[in-house]
Amino acid sequence: MLKGVKQAIENDIIIGIGNDAAMPYVTHYDMWREMDHYMRQTNLNNKQVIDMVTRTNAKILGVDDVTGTVDIGKHADLIIMEQNPLEILRPCPTSLWSWSKEI
């Protein structure tokens, strides 16, 4: 699998990132681990991986006209964090504030 992911990235093949949260013992809040794994295995940076789980996943699912980026007229779930996820990608023990609505 890792070889395929590396080849896809090297050849500019669009791939998304997700997890198996519907399975026992796999939680939604562990998504950061999937993202960290991609970074370590592919040499992607934080911004690239965050883009894959937001903009790219929305594009793959065909919903990028309503979500996936923070733009006027789109729906977004925002979490305000103490650390900058572009610098440190790990779970925040408590989010300072979250907000979900159409922008």
C-alpha positions in Angstrom: 0.0 0.0 0.0 2.7 2.5 0.9 4.5 1.9 -2.4 1.2 2.7 -4.2 0.7 5.9 -2.2 4.2 7.0 -2.9 3.8 6.2 -6.6 0.5 8.1 -6.8 2.0 11.2 -5.2 5.1 11.0 -7.4 2.9 10.8 -10.5 0.4 13.6 -9.4 -2.4 11.1 -9.1 -5.2 12.5 -7.0 -5.7 10.6 -3.7 -7.6 11.4 -0.6 -7.0 10.5 3.0 -9.5 8.8 5.3 -9.7 6.2 8.0 -11.8 3.2 9.0 -13.7 4.9 11.8 -16.7 2.6 11.2 -14.6 -0.3 12.5 -14.3 -1.2 16.2 -11.4 0.5 18.0 -10.8 3.0 15.2 -12.0 6.4 16.2 -12.7 9.7 14.3 -10.4 11.6 16.6 -7.5 9.4 15.4 -7.5 11.0 11.9 -4.4 13.0 12.8 -2.5 9.7 13.0 -3.5 8.9 9.4 -2.3 12.3 8.4 1.0 11.9 10.3 1.5 8.5 8.7 1.1 10.0 5.2 3.6 12.7 6.0 6.2 10.3 7.4 5.9 7.8 4.5 5.6 10.3 1.6 7.6 13.4 2.6 4.4 15.5 2.3 4.3 18.6 4.5 1.4 19.5 6.9 -0.2 21.9 4.5 -0.3 19.3 1.7 -1.8 16.6 4.0 -4.4 19.0 5.4 -5.3 20.0 1.8 -5.8 16.2 0.9 -8.2 15.6 3.8 -10.3 18.8 3.0 -10.1 20.2 -0.5 -9.1 16.9 -2.3 -11.5 14.7 -0.4 -14.4 17.1 -1.2 -13.3 17.1 -4.9 -13.1 13.3 -5.1 -16.6 13.1 -3.5 -18.0 15.7 -5.9 -19.0 18.1 -3.1 -16.3 20.7 -3.6 -18.9 23.2 -4.6 -20.3 23.2 -1.1 -17.5 22.2 1.2 -13.7 21.4 1.4 -12.4 25.0 1.6 -13.3 28.0 3.6 -15.0 30.2 1.0 -18.0 32.4 0.7 -21.2 30.3 0.2 -19.6 27.0 1.4 -20.2 25.1 4.6 -17.3 24.6 6.9 -16.5 23.1 10.3 -13.9 25.2 12.0 -11.9 24.3 15.1 -9.8 27.0 16.7 -6.6 25.4 18.1 -3.9 26.6 20.4 -1.1 25.4 18.0 -0.8 26.1 14.3 -1.6 22.8 12.5 0.7 23.9 9.7 3.6 23.6 12.2 2.4 20.9 14.6 0.0 18.2 13.4 -1.2 16.4 16.5 -4.4 16.3 18.5 -5.4 19.3 20.6 -6.6 18.1 24.0 -9.3 20.7 24.0 -10.4 22.9 21.1 -10.8 26.5 22.2 -13.9 27.0 20.0 -15.7 25.2 17.2 -18.2 26.6 14.7 -20.2 25.0 11.9 -22.4 27.0 9.4 -22.5 28.3 6.0 -20.1 31.1 5.4 
